[in-house]
């Protein structure tokens, strides 16, 4: 097992800030190296950026765009999530109280996407340089309309970001064009304060915090969904990781400290009667010796701005 050992306590605030900056710099260097390889393909039109939930896709997409545009290639970002079908049974924390509705929630399978619409939009972009792109509100589970996407320059690049990009059906479609694929995830385990967290553990902790702050989901609902999320990953995502052209490791040595103040709040709110209280208490016990870090110390383009709110 590849384990990264990180400090649990820093002597000074300046030491903590310097460590955070060093972790972020290392990740940005990975992205720069990937972009160097992409630029060597002048005919490139499509880039797929995929990875499991809470891997850091949004931040990686932003960094990729910045680097590619600095090299003279205009990039248009397409979120595959915008092609979700509407969820007639609703989404969010209330679904946990309605088992039948919760069973019908689907943001994981290929059937959750309007695949014919995705194919049509991609075909129009490749052959006409323009299309009408859907916009999806994942919190409400509804499509909110369409917007124009115009790319008149034949050298423009389309960056498709989403968990589903690695799905065989999507991948086969994209490979019909000039295409390169990138997969991002934490690839190493993280040892902090004598406790080792696997990449899946890390992503769950990230998701608990992200969904609470940005998707109005309490910890119990995130934990409720986690088994189905992991089942989908093992079935539809991880078997295809090795087929991707490039790989990014989004592990951050500082992340347990950055998550701790949020986890303290979020997990303590799980009702004592909940079946998820034991899991929440176990997490709180493991992180109790990790020094809390402030989100205000994050650099401007930090990966963790994707997971924690900036006061």
C-alpha positions in Angstrom: 0.0 0.0 0.0 1.3 3.4 -1.0 1.0 5.6 2.1 1.8 9.3 2.5 2.6 10.4 6.0 1.6 13.9 6.9 2.0 16.0 10.0 -1.0 16.2 12.4 0.3 19.4 14.2 2.2 22.4 13.1 4.4 24.6 15.4 3.2 27.9 13.8 0.5 29.2 11.5 3.2 30.1 9.0 4.4 26.5 9.0 0.9 25.3 8.3 0.4 27.8 5.5 3.7 26.9 3.9 2.8 23.2 4.0 -0.6 23.8 2.4 1.1 25.9 -0.3 3.6 23.1 -1.0 0.9 20.5 -1.3 -1.0 22.7 -3.8 2.1 23.4 -5.8 2.9 19.7 -6.1 -0.6 19.1 -7.5 -0.4 22.0 -9.9 2.9 20.7 -11.2 1.1 17.4 -12.0 -1.4 19.3 -14.1 1.3 21.3 -15.8 3.0 18.0 -16.8 -0.2 16.6 -18.2 -0.8 19.8 -20.2 2.7 19.6 -21.8 1.7 16.2 -23.2 -1.7 17.5 -24.4 -0.1 20.5 -26.2 2.0 18.0 -28.2 -1.2 17.0 -30.0 -2.2 20.0 -32.1 -5.1 18.1 -33.7 -6.6 17.5 -30.2 -10.3 18.6 -30.0 -11.7 16.7 -27.0 -10.3 16.1 -23.5 -12.2 13.9 -21.0 -11.7 14.5 -17.3 -13.2 11.8 -15.1 -12.8 10.4 -11.7 -14.9 9.2 -8.8 -17.0 11.4 -6.5 -15.0 14.1 -4.7 -11.8 13.4 -6.6 -11.2 17.1 -7.4 -12.4 17.2 -11.0 -13.7 20.8 -10.8 -10.4 22.3 -9.7 -8.4 20.1 -12.1 -10.6 21.3 -14.9 -9.9 24.9 -14.0 -6.2 24.4 -13.8 -6.2 22.5 -17.1 -8.0 25.3 -18.8 -5.7 27.9 -17.4 -2.6 26.0 -18.6 -4.0 25.2 -22.1 -5.2 28.8 -22.7 -1.8 30.1 -21.7 -0.4 27.8 -24.4 -2.7 29.5 -26.9 -5.6 26.9 -27.1 -9.1 28.2 -26.3 -11.0 25.7 -24.1 -14.8 25.3 -23.6 -15.8 23.4 -20.5 -18.7 21.0 -20.7 -20.1 19.4 -17.5 -21.5 16.0 -18.3 -23.8 16.5 -15.2 -25.8 18.9 -17.3 -27.0 15.9 -19.3 -28.7 14.3 -16.4 -32.3 13.3 -16.9 -34.8 14.9 -14.5 -35.4 13.1 -11.2 -39.2 13.0 -10.8 -38.9 11.6 -7.3 -37.0 14.6 -6.0 -33.5 14.8 -4.5 -31.8 15.9 -1.3 -32.2 15.0 2.3 -35.9 14.5 2.3 -35.5 11.4 0.1 -33.9 9.6 3.0 -37.3 9.7 4.7 -39.0 8.2 1.7 -37.4 4.8 1.0 -39.2 4.2 -2.2 -38.2 7.6 -3.6 -34.6 7.1 -2.5 -34.4 3.8 -4.3 -35.3 5.6 -7.5 -32.7 8.3 -7.2 -30.1 7.8 -10.0 -27.1 10.0 -10.6 -24.7 7.1 -11.2 -25.7 4.9 -14.1 -25.5 5.6 -17.8 -29.3 5.6 -17.8 -29.2 8.7 -15.6 -28.0 10.6 -18.6 -29.9 11.8 -21.6 -27.4 10.0 -23.8 -29.1 10.7 -27.1 -29.0 14.4 -26.3 -25.3 14.1 -25.4 -24.6 12.4 -28.7 -26.5 15.1 -30.7 -24.8 18.0 -28.9 -21.3 16.5 -29.4 -22.0 15.8 -33.1 -23.1 19.4 -33.6 -20.0 20.8 -31.9 -17.7 18.6 -33.9 -19.3 19.3 -37.3 -20.9 22.8 -36.9 -18.9 24.4 -34.1 -22.1 25.3 -32.2 -24.9 23.6 -30.2 -27.6 24.2 -27.5 -26.3 22.9 -24.2 -28.7 21.9 -21.4 -28.3 23.2 -17.9 -29.2 21.0 -15.0 -29.9 21.9 -11.3 -28.6 18.9 -9.4 -30.1 20.2 -6.1 -33.6 20.3 -7.5 -33.1 17.4 -9.9 -34.5 19.4 -12.8 -33.3 20.8 -16.2 -33.4 24.5 -16.2 -33.2 25.2 -19.9 -30.6 25.5 -22.6 -27.7 27.9 -23.5 -25.8 28.5 -26.7 -22.3 27.1 -27.0 -20.4 28.6 -29.9 -16.8 27.5 -30.9 -16.0 29.1 -34.3 -12.3 28.3 -34.3 -11.6 24.7 -35.5 -8.6 24.6 -33.0 -10.9 25.1 -30.0 -10.8 22.3 -27.4 -13.8 20.9 -25.5 -13.1 19.7 -22.0 -15.7 17.3 -20.8 -15.7 16.9 -17.0 -17.7 14.4 -15.1 -17.7 11.0 -13.4 -19.4 9.5 -16.5 -16.7 10.4 -19.0 -15.0 7.0 -18.3 -18.1 5.0 -18.8 -17.7 2.7 -21.8 -20.6 4.2 -23.7 -19.3 7.7 -23.3 -15.7 6.8 -23.9 -16.5 4.9 -27.1 -18.3 7.9 -28.5 -15.5 10.4 -27.6 -12.8 8.1 -29.1 -14.4 8.6 -32.5 -12.8 12.1 -32.5 -9.3 13.4 -31.6 -9.4 12.7 -27.9 -7.3 12.3 -24.8 -8.5 11.1 -21.4 -7.5 12.1 -17.9 -8.4 10.3 -14.6 -8.1 12.0 -11.2 -8.5 10.5 -7.8 -6.5 10.3 -4.5 -4.2 7.4 -5.3 -2.4 7.0 -2.0 -3.5 6.4 1.5 -2.9 9.2 4.1 -1.5 8.6 7.5 -2.1 11.4 10.0 -1.9 11.2 13.8 -1.3 7.5 13.7 -4.5 6.8 11.7 -4.4 5.7 8.1 -7.1 6.7 5.7 -7.6 4.9 2.4 -8.4 6.9 -0.8 -12.1 5.9 -0.4 -12.1 7.1 3.2 -10.7 10.4 2.1 -13.3 10.9 -0.6 -16.1 10.1 1.9 -14.8 12.7 4.3 -14.6 15.3 1.5 -18.1 14.4 0.4 -19.5 14.8 3.9 -18.2 18.3 4.1 -18.9 19.3 0.5 -22.5 18.0 0.4 -23.3 19.7 3.8 -22.1 23.1 2.7 -22.9 23.1 -1.0 -25.7 20.6 -1.6 -27.8 21.0 1.7 -27.2 17.3 2.6 -26.9 16.3 6.2 -24.2 13.7 7.2 -26.8 10.9 7.6 -28.0 11.3 4.0 -24.4 11.3 2.6 -23.7 8.1 4.6 -27.0 6.7 3.5 -26.0 7.1 -0.2 -22.4 6.0 0.2 -22.8 2.3 -0.3 -24.7 2.8 -3.6 -22.1 5.4 -4.7 -19.3 2.9 -4.1 -21.1 0.0 -5.8 -21.4 2.2 -8.9 -17.7 3.1 -8.8 -16.6 -0.5 -8.6 -18.9 -1.5 -11.4 -18.7 1.5 -13.8 -15.7 3.6 -13.0 -12.6 1.8 -11.5 -12.6 -1.1 -14.1 -11.8 1.5 -16.8 -9.2 3.6 -15.0 -6.2 2.0 -16.7 -7.7 2.9 -20.1 -7.2 6.6 -19.5 -4.2 8.3 -21.1 -3.2 10.5 -18.1 -3.6 10.3 -14.3 -3.6 12.8 -11.5 -3.3 12.2 -7.8 -5.4 14.6 -5.8 -4.3 13.6 -2.3 -3.4 16.6 -0.1 -1.3 16.1 3.0 -3.1 18.8 4.8 -6.6 17.7 4.1 -7.6 16.0 7.4 -6.8 19.3 9.3 -8.8 21.3 6.7 -11.8 19.0 7.1 -11.7 18.6 10.8 -13.5 21.8 12.0 -16.3 21.0 9.5 -16.5 17.3 10.4 -16.7 18.2 14.1 -19.8 20.3 13.3 -21.5 18.1 10.8 -21.0 14.7 12.4 -22.0 15.9 15.9 -25.4 16.8 14.4 -26.2 13.2 13.6 -29.1 12.2 15.9 -28.3 9.8 18.7 -31.0 7.5 17.4 -29.6 7.4 13.9 -28.0 4.2 12.5 -25.2 6.4 11.3 -24.3 7.9 14.6 -21.8 5.1 15.3 -20.0 5.8 12.0 -19.9 9.5 12.7 -18.5 9.0 16.2 -15.8 6.7 14.9 -14.7 9.4 12.4 -14.7 12.1 15.2 -12.6 9.8 17.4 -10.0 9.3 14.7 -9.5 13.0 13.9 -9.5 14.3 17.5 -5.7 14.7 17.5 -5.5 16.4 14.1 -4.9 20.1 14.3 -7.8 22.1 12.7 -6.6 24.3 9.8 -8.3 27.4 8.5 -9.8 27.6 5.0 -8.6 31.2 4.9 -5.0 29.8 4.5 -5.8 28.2 1.2 -4.2 29.7 -1.9 -6.4 31.2 -4.6 -6.7 28.2 -6.8 -6.5 25.5 -4.1 -8.1 22.2 -4.6 -9.8 22.4 -1.3 -11.9 25.4 -2.3 -14.0 22.8 -4.0 -14.8 21.1 -0.7 -14.9 23.7 2.1 -16.5 27.2 2.3 -14.2 30.2 2.4 -15.4 32.6 5.2 
